[in-house]
Amino acid sequence: MSIGPVIDPWLLERLVCPATRTPLRLDEAARELVSDEAGLAYPIRDGVPVLLIEAARHL
C-alpha cells in the first residue's frame, strides 16, 4: 500500500533523461523513472530520483 506519491508531480514535469534530454515517465509500481528513448530506468530512492546513467537499469 502506497502512503503518497512516489515523486512530486511538479518535479516530474521538469526532469529529463540525462542521456537523451527527453522527458521521463513514472513507473510507480517499479519506483523508477523511465526513458523510453534511451531504454533506461532510473531508480527513485526515498522519494529522490537517482539520475545517474551508471545507476540506471537497461530495459
C-alpha positions as CSV (number, residue, x, y, z in Angstrom):
1,M,0.0,0.0,0.0
2,S,1.4,3.4,-1.0
3,I,1.3,6.3,1.5
4,G,1.7,9.0,-1.0
5,P,3.1,9.8,-4.5
6,V,6.4,8.3,-5.3
7,I,7.7,11.6,-6.6
8,D,6.2,15.2,-6.6
9,P,4.3,15.8,-9.9
10,W,5.8,19.3,-10.2
11,L,9.3,17.8,-10.1
12,L,8.4,15.0,-12.6
13,E,7.3,17.6,-15.2
14,R,10.7,19.2,-15.1
15,L,13.0,16.1,-15.1
16,V,14.6,14.8,-18.2
17,C,16.8,11.9,-19.1
18,P,20.5,12.8,-18.6
19,A,21.4,10.7,-21.6
20,T,18.9,12.0,-24.2
21,R,17.4,15.1,-22.6
22,T,13.9,13.8,-23.2
23,P,11.1,13.6,-20.7
24,L,10.8,10.8,-18.3
25,R,7.7,8.8,-17.4
26,L,6.9,7.4,-14.0
27,D,6.6,3.7,-13.4
28,E,5.1,3.9,-9.9
29,A,4.9,0.2,-9.4
30,A,8.6,-0.2,-10.0
31,R,9.5,3.1,-8.3
32,E,11.5,4.2,-11.4
33,L,11.7,7.0,-13.9
34,V,11.7,5.5,-17.4
35,S,13.4,7.0,-20.5
36,D,11.7,5.1,-23.4
37,E,14.1,6.8,-25.9
38,A,17.2,5.7,-24.1
39,G,15.8,2.3,-22.9
40,L,16.8,3.2,-19.3
41,A,15.0,3.1,-16.0
42,Y,16.3,5.4,-13.2
43,P,15.6,4.3,-9.6
44,I,13.7,6.5,-7.1
45,R,15.1,6.1,-3.6
46,D,13.3,7.6,-0.6
47,G,11.5,9.9,-3.0
48,V,14.7,11.1,-4.6
49,P,15.3,10.3,-8.3
50,V,18.8,8.9,-8.9
51,L,19.5,10.3,-12.4
52,L,22.9,8.7,-12.9
53,I,23.4,6.7,-16.1
54,E,25.5,4.3,-14.1
55,A,22.7,3.7,-11.7
56,A,20.1,3.1,-14.4
57,R,18.7,-0.3,-15.3
58,H,18.7,-1.2,-19.0
59,L,15.2,-2.1,-20.4
